[in-house]
């Protein structure tokens, strides 16, 4: 705000805020929270908001007051909401007006947002920060109660938010971030541009992951910390026509998607209306939560010719970037499931030793260095997930993988979803990637169904492209050259629509239930 006060920071619908606007409103709100609610450092504040300028203002206000914003899913019913607020020990809750009936049993006090903000002082007098200031992100898994992943703010700043200068020279202290808006306007795009291409005047980001989830928060915060512009998609349901109009109208340079869940309908709209949308501003595509299929990546590069790279990351709230891959026009044919290991990443066997490259041994992905300090109110799960190996702290995830001879990582999927058929282990995501490469398949999930002979039987659930038909024999012929025989789907179930979480995560419980009908 001090370096580029008049530069646009946030766009949402008709609202447009400069960095000076955003800073002043967040400062006023922080003071109002301190005075009206007695907010103190370390207090938790729930945010049950749609994507909006107010959502970002409230997040930043909490950080200014050294409080901790808590992401609360706006899809929760009253009991779920109460569970999260009780676990977090929230002192206050920001929510959308239309959620009031759901909130009534859980919230005791109501304040109007603008009226509350207007009572706050605009003076930035919050004092020094502490190394104990936290960032907490509640996980949105498809099973079980959400858990709050607790980070030190400085750790999340360097581990996820690009250290304030993504793809540029590393900075050593958070205070040095003020130089980034002037020296690296292209931010994450810089690494993929030719030396003679200065890139856009401002990095403009649109993420299809909402701010109540990790991907949406990290995308927005990293962009703001680097002086870019955040364009928010305010509607509750994503319509690709609206997305593409935003791309054209706002000159989006970077579009973050949720794997094939976002990319497939985006491509369908571009195919149906090839001359309707101007996507020439888009230079970078990103994907998190779930991976993009190889064929989908190839078509994205074809349909949006100005894109110089597609960046994908494997990670979670506990380990944001375990591995990554970048697809460029000059590279080999796009692949799925294969990623480049980061220096902080390893695949560890059951003895917590690195898997030998090219051995075919399956292990768990793990990340060391700047990692979370634990789960809020759950020391047992913290001890299982965040481990010490020879004095180094690691996040030990549930993602199963192997290490190829060239050192790259081949992701197999979550260990908890592993299918045991005839004593052989089958990892769903490996099979799903092959099934989804069939031209008639728009989306796919693979599960194990109880079987008296084999223990479990591999079943593929598929959502077909419009007008397509697919028989098991045809799918078998497609998969057999790419998979060992025991991994091949033995049954095929066609569904009208695949059930996934809003962030694109597969609902395997639903898939297993459907497979048994």
C-alpha positions in Angstrom: 0.0 0.0 0.0 2.9 2.4 0.6 4.8 1.4 -2.6 1.9 1.3 -5.1 -1.0 2.9 -3.3 -3.0 3.8 -6.5 -2.6 0.4 -8.2 -5.7 -1.7 -8.3 -5.6 -4.6 -5.8 -9.0 -6.3 -5.8 -11.9 -6.5 -8.3 -15.2 -8.1 -7.4 -18.2 -7.4 -9.5 -18.6 -3.6 -9.6 -16.3 -3.0 -6.7 -12.7 -2.0 -7.4 -10.2 -1.3 -4.6 -6.7 0.1 -4.8 -4.0 -1.0 -2.4 -4.6 2.2 -0.5 -8.3 1.5 -0.3 -7.8 -2.1 0.8 -5.2 -1.1 3.5 -7.4 1.7 4.9 -10.5 -0.5 5.2 -8.6 -3.4 6.7 -7.0 -1.1 9.2 -10.4 0.4 10.2 -11.9 -3.0 10.6 -9.0 -4.2 12.7 -9.4 -1.3 15.2 -13.2 -1.8 15.3 -12.7 -5.5 16.1 -10.3 -4.6 18.9 -12.7 -2.1 20.4 -16.1 -3.7 19.9 -15.1 -7.3 20.5 -12.0 -7.0 22.7 -10.0 -8.8 20.0 -6.5 -9.7 21.2 -3.4 -11.3 19.6 -4.0 -15.0 19.0 -7.8 -14.8 19.1 -9.7 -16.7 16.4 -12.2 -15.1 14.0 -14.5 -17.1 11.8 -15.0 -16.0 8.1 -18.0 -17.7 6.6 -18.1 -15.5 3.5 -18.4 -15.9 -0.3 -15.5 -14.6 -2.4 -15.7 -10.8 -2.0 -13.6 -7.7 -1.2 -15.0 -7.9 2.3 -13.6 -11.4 2.7 -10.1 -10.2 1.9 -10.6 -7.1 4.1 -11.6 -9.2 7.1 -8.6 -11.6 6.6 -6.2 -8.7 6.5 -7.9 -6.9 9.4 -7.3 -10.0 11.5 -3.6 -10.2 10.6 -3.2 -6.5 11.4 -4.7 -7.1 14.9 -2.5 -10.2 15.2 -5.7 -12.3 15.4 -6.2 -15.5 13.4 -8.9 -15.7 10.6 -10.6 -19.1 10.4 -12.0 -20.3 7.1 -15.6 -21.6 7.6 -17.3 -23.3 4.7 -20.6 -21.5 3.8 -22.2 -24.8 3.0 -22.2 -25.9 6.6 -25.5 -26.5 8.4 -25.9 -25.3 12.0 -24.4 -28.4 13.7 -21.3 -28.5 11.4 -20.8 -24.8 12.0 -21.1 -25.1 15.7 -18.5 -27.9 15.7 -15.9 -25.8 13.8 -16.5 -22.6 15.8 -16.3 -24.6 19.1 -13.1 -26.3 18.0 -11.6 -23.1 16.9 -12.8 -21.2 19.9 -13.9 -18.3 17.7 -14.4 -14.9 19.3 -16.3 -13.5 16.4 -17.8 -14.6 13.0 -18.2 -12.7 9.8 -21.0 -14.2 7.6 -23.1 -13.5 4.6 -26.6 -12.0 5.3 -28.4 -14.9 3.6 -26.7 -17.3 6.0 -28.3 -15.8 9.1 -31.1 -18.5 9.5 -28.4 -21.2 9.6 -26.3 -19.2 12.0 -28.9 -18.3 14.5 -28.4 -21.2 16.8 -24.6 -20.8 16.8 -24.1 -17.0 16.9 -25.2 -14.7 19.7 -24.4 -11.2 18.3 -25.0 -9.5 15.0 -23.2 -6.4 13.6 -23.6 -4.7 10.3 -20.3 -4.9 8.4 -20.0 -1.4 7.0 -21.3 0.1 10.3 -18.7 -1.8 12.2 -15.9 -0.8 9.8 -16.9 2.9 10.0 -16.3 3.0 13.7 -12.6 2.0 13.3 -9.6 4.4 13.2 -7.5 4.4 10.0 -4.2 4.9 11.9 -1.7 2.0 11.4 -0.5 1.7 15.0 -0.6 -2.0 15.6 3.0 -2.5 16.8 5.5 -5.2 16.1 4.6 -8.8 15.2 5.7 -11.9 17.1 7.2 -15.2 15.9 4.3 -16.8 17.5 1.7 -15.2 15.2 -0.3 -18.0 13.6 -2.0 -18.8 10.3 -4.7 -21.5 10.7 -6.4 -23.3 7.8 -9.3 -25.8 8.4 -9.0 -28.7 6.1 -12.1 -29.5 3.9 -11.8 -33.3 3.6 -14.7 -35.4 2.3 -14.8 -37.5 5.4 -14.4 -36.7 9.1 -14.5 -33.4 11.0 -12.3 -30.6 9.6 -9.1 -30.0 11.4 -7.3 -26.7 11.8 -3.7 -26.9 10.4 -1.6 -24.4 12.4 1.3 -22.6 10.8 3.7 -19.9 11.9 2.9 -16.9 9.7 6.5 -16.5 8.6 6.6 -20.2 7.6 3.5 -20.0 5.5 4.8 -16.8 3.9 8.0 -18.5 2.6 6.6 -22.0 2.0 3.5 -21.0 0.0 3.2 -17.4 -0.8 6.4 -17.2 -2.8 8.2 -15.3 -0.1 6.5 -12.2 -1.5 8.5 -12.5 -4.8 7.3 -15.7 -6.5 9.7 -16.8 -9.3 12.0 -13.9 -8.6 15.1 -13.6 -6.5 14.5 -14.9 -3.0 14.1 -12.5 -0.2 15.4 -13.1 3.3 12.9 -11.1 5.4 9.2 -10.4 5.0 9.9 -6.7 5.2 11.7 -6.8 1.9 8.5 -7.5 0.1 7.9 -3.8 -0.6 10.4 -4.0 -3.5 8.5 -6.8 -5.4 5.7 -4.6 -7.0 8.4 -2.5 -8.7 11.0 -5.1 -9.6 8.9 -8.2 -10.5 5.5 -7.1 -12.0 5.1 -10.5 -13.8 5.4 -12.5 -10.5 4.9 -16.2 -11.1 4.8 -15.6 -14.9 8.4 -14.3 -15.0 10.1 -17.7 -14.9 8.3 -18.7 -18.2 8.8 -15.6 -20.3 11.5 -15.2 -22.9 14.3 -12.8 -21.8 13.1 -10.1 -24.2 9.5 -10.3 -23.0 8.8 -7.9 -20.1 5.4 -9.4 -19.4 2.2 -7.6 -18.4 2.2 -4.3 -16.6 0.5 -6.1 -13.7 -0.1 -9.8 -12.8 -3.9 -10.3 -12.8 -5.1 -13.5 -11.1 -8.4 -15.2 -11.2 -8.8 -18.4 -9.1 -11.7 -20.8 -9.3 -10.9 -22.1 -5.8 -12.9 -20.1 -3.3 -11.3 -18.2 -0.4 -12.8 -20.7 2.1 -10.2 -23.2 0.8 -6.4 -23.3 0.7 -6.0 -22.8 -3.0 -8.1 -19.7 -3.1 -6.4 -18.1 -0.1 -2.9 -18.8 -1.2 -3.5 -17.6 -4.8 -5.0 -14.3 -3.5 -2.5 -13.6 -0.8 0.5 -14.4 -3.0 -0.8 -12.1 -5.7 -1.5 -9.3 -3.2 1.9 -9.6 -1.5 3.5 -9.2 -4.9 1.5 -6.2 -6.0 -0.7 -8.0 -8.4 -4.4 -7.7 -8.9 -6.9 -10.3 -7.5 -10.1 -10.7 -9.5 -12.7 -12.6 -7.5 -15.5 -14.8 -8.8 -18.4 -13.9 -6.5 -21.1 -16.3 -7.6 -21.6 -19.5 -5.6 -21.7 -21.8 -8.7 -19.1 -21.5 -11.4 -20.4 -20.8 -14.9 -17.6 -21.0 -17.5 -19.3 -18.3 -19.6 -19.0 -15.9 -16.8 -15.4 -17.0 -16.2 -14.5 -16.4 -19.8 -16.2 -13.0 -19.8 -14.1 -12.1 -16.7 -11.0 -13.2 -18.5 -11.7 -11.0 -21.4 -13.0 -7.9 -19.5 -10.4 -7.9 -16.8 -7.4 -9.0 -18.9 -6.6 -12.0 -16.7 -3.0 -13.1 -17.1 -3.2 -16.1 -14.8 -6.2 -18.5 -14.3 -6.1 -21.0 -11.5 -8.3 -24.1 -12.0 -9.3 -27.2 -10.0 -7.9 -29.9 -12.3 -10.2 -31.5 -14.9 -13.2 -30.4 -12.9 -12.7 -26.9 -14.1 -10.7 -27.5 -17.3 -13.1 -29.8 -19.0 -16.2 -27.5 -18.8 -13.9 -24.6 -19.8 -12.8 -26.5 -22.9 -16.4 -27.5 -23.7 -17.4 -23.8 -23.7 -14.5 -22.8 -25.9 -15.3 -25.7 -28.3 -18.9 -24.7 -28.5 -18.2 -21.0 -29.0 -14.7 -20.8 -30.5 -15.0 -17.2 -31.7 -16.9 -15.7 -28.8 -14.2 -15.1 -26.1 -10.9 -13.1 -26.2 -8.5 -15.1 -24.1 -5.3 -13.4 -25.5 -4.4 -11.9 -22.1 -3.9 -15.3 -20.5 -0.3 -16.3 -20.2 -0.3 -18.8 -17.3 -2.7 -21.6 -16.3 -2.5 -23.2 -12.9 -4.1 -26.2 -11.2 -4.3 -27.4 -7.7 -6.4 -29.8 -5.5 -6.6 -32.3 -8.4 -4.4 -32.9 -11.5 -5.0 -32.2 -15.1 -5.2 -35.1 -17.6 -2.5 -35.1 -20.3 -5.0 -34.7 -23.1 -6.7 -31.8 -21.3 -3.4 -30.0 -20.9 -2.7 -30.5 -24.6 -6.1 -29.0 -25.7 -5.7 -26.1 -23.3 -2.5 -25.1 -25.0 -4.2 -25.5 -28.3 -7.3 -23.5 -27.4 -5.5 -20.7 -25.6 -2.5 -20.1 -27.8 -1.1 -17.2 -25.6 -0.5 -19.5 -22.7 3.3 -20.1 -22.1 3.0 -22.6 -19.3 0.6 -24.8 -17.3 1.8 -25.1 -13.7 0.5 -27.9 -11.4 1.3 -28.7 -7.8 0.7 -31.7 -5.6 0.0 -30.7 -2.0 -2.4 -30.2 0.9 -3.0 -27.8 3.7 -0.3 -29.7 5.7 2.2 -29.8 2.8 1.3 -27.2 0.2 3.8 -28.0 -2.5 5.1 -31.5 -2.2 5.9 -31.8 -5.9 5.3 -29.7 -9.1 5.3 -30.0 -12.8 5.3 -27.4 -15.6 4.0 -28.0 -19.1 5.3 -25.7 -21.8 4.8 -25.6 -25.6 8.3 -26.7 -26.2 8.2 -29.6 -23.8 7.2 -33.2 -24.4 3.6 -34.4 -24.7 1.8 -33.5 -21.5 1.6 -36.2 -18.9 -0.5 -36.9 -15.8 0.7 -38.1 -12.4 4.4 -37.4 -13.0 5.9 -34.5 -11.1 9.3 -33.0 -10.4 10.5 -33.4 -6.8 11.4 -30.2 -4.9 14.6 -30.2 -2.8 12.5 -30.3 0.4 10.5 -33.4 -0.8 11.2 -37.1 -0.4 9.3 -40.4 -0.8 9.8 -42.3 2.5 9.3 -46.0 3.1 7.9 -47.6 6.3 11.3 -47.2 8.0 11.2 -43.4 7.1 14.1 -43.9 4.7 14.1 -42.5 1.1 12.8 -44.8 -1.6 15.5 -45.8 -4.1 14.9 -44.1 -7.5 13.8 -46.6 -10.1 13.2 -49.4 -7.6 9.4 -49.4 -8.0 9.0 -49.3 -4.2 6.0 -47.4 -3.0 6.3 -44.9 -0.2 4.7 -41.8 1.3 5.4 -38.3 0.2 7.0 -36.1 2.9 8.2 -32.5 3.0 10.7 -30.9 5.3 11.7 -27.4 6.2 9.0 -24.8 6.7 6.0 -27.0 7.7 3.0 -26.6 10.1 3.5 -26.9 13.8 0.5 -29.1 14.3 -3.2 -29.5 14.3 -5.3 -27.3 16.5 -6.6 -29.2 19.6 -5.3 -32.6 18.2 -1.9 -33.6 19.6 -2.3 -37.2 18.7 -2.8 -36.6 15.0 -0.1 -33.9 15.1 2.4 -36.5 16.4 1.5 -38.9 13.6 1.7 -36.3 10.8 4.5 -33.9 11.8 7.5 -36.0 12.6 11.1 -35.5 13.5 13.8 -37.4 11.6 17.4 -36.8 12.8 16.5 -33.4 14.1 14.6 -32.2 11.0 10.9 -31.6 11.1 8.8 -33.3 8.3 5.2 -33.4 7.2 4.4 -37.1 6.6 1.4 -37.1 4.2 -0.9 -39.8 3.1 0.0 -39.4 -0.6 1.5 -42.6 -2.0 4.2 -42.4 -4.7 7.2 -44.0 -6.3 10.4 -42.4 -7.5 11.3 -42.9 -11.2 14.9 -43.6 -12.3 15.3 -39.9 -13.4 14.3 -38.7 -9.9 10.8 -37.6 -10.8 7.8 -38.6 -8.6 4.9 -40.6 -9.9 1.9 -40.0 -7.7 -0.3 -43.0 -7.0 -3.0 -41.5 -4.7 -4.0 -41.5 -1.1 -3.0 -44.6 0.9 -6.4 -44.7 2.6 -8.1 -45.2 -0.8 -5.8 -48.1 -1.9 -7.6 -51.1 -3.4 -6.4 -54.6 -2.4 -7.3 -57.1 -5.1 -5.9 -60.6 -4.9 -3.1 -59.4 -2.7 -2.0 -56.7 -5.1 -2.3 -53.0 -4.3 -4.0 -50.7 -6.8 -3.9 -46.9 -6.3 -7.1 -45.2 -7.7 -5.5 -42.1 -9.2 -3.0 -44.1 -11.3 -5.9 -46.0 -12.9 -8.1 -42.8 -13.1 -5.5 -41.0 -15.2 -5.5 -43.8 -17.8 -9.3 -44.1 -17.8 -9.7 -40.3 -18.3 -7.4 -40.3 -21.3 -10.1 -42.2 -23.2 -11.8 -39.6 -25.6 -15.3 -40.6 -24.4 -14.6 -40.0 -20.7 -15.1 -36.5 -19.2 -14.4 -37.6 -15.6 -13.6 -40.8 -13.7 -13.2 -42.3 -10.2 -11.9 -45.8 -9.4 -12.9 -47.7 -6.3 -12.8 -51.2 -4.8 -16.0 -53.2 -4.5 -16.1 -56.2 -2.1 -15.5 -59.4 -3.9 -15.6 -62.9 -2.4 -12.8 -64.2 -4.6 -10.3 -61.3 -4.8 -11.2 -59.3 -1.7 -11.9 -56.2 -3.8 -12.8 -55.7 -7.4 -11.6 -52.7 -9.4 -14.6 -50.6 -10.6 -14.4 -47.6 -12.8 -17.2 -44.9 -12.5 -17.2 -42.7 -15.6 -19.0 -39.5 -16.6 -19.1 -39.5 -20.4 -18.7 -36.6 -22.8 -21.9 -35.4 -24.4 -23.4 -38.0 -26.7 -20.7 -40.6 -26.1 -21.1 -44.3 -25.3 -18.6 -46.6 -23.8 -18.5 -50.4 -23.1 -16.2 -52.2 -20.7 -14.5 -54.1 -23.5 -13.6 -50.8 -25.2 -12.3 -49.3 -22.0 -10.3 -52.5 -21.3 -8.7 -52.3 -24.7 -7.7 -48.7 -24.0 -6.3 -49.4 -20.6 -4.5 -52.7 -21.1 -1.4 -51.4 -22.9 -0.9 -48.9 -20.1 -1.7 -50.8 -16.9 -0.8 -54.2 -15.3 -3.7 -56.7 -15.7 -4.6 -56.6 -12.0 -5.1 -52.8 -12.2 -7.6 -53.0 -15.0 -11.3 -52.1 -14.2 -13.4 -55.2 -14.0 -16.7 -53.3 -14.0 -17.8 -50.1 -15.5 -20.5 -47.8 -14.0 -21.7 -44.8 -16.0 -23.0 -41.8 -14.0 -24.6 -38.6 -15.2 -22.4 -36.4 -13.0 -19.4 -37.2 -10.8 -19.7 -36.1 -7.2 -16.7 -34.1 -6.0 -16.1 -31.5 -3.3 -16.2 -27.8 -4.3 -12.4 -27.9 -4.6 -12.5 -30.9 -6.9 -11.6 -33.6 -4.4 -13.2 -36.9 -5.2 -16.0 -38.3 -3.0 -14.8 -41.9 -2.8 -17.5 -42.8 -0.2 -20.2 -41.8 -2.7 -18.4 -43.6 -5.5 -18.1 -46.8 -3.4 -21.8 -46.7 -2.6 -22.8 -46.2 -6.3 -20.5 -49.0 -7.3 -22.4 -51.5 -5.1 -25.8 -50.7 -6.5 
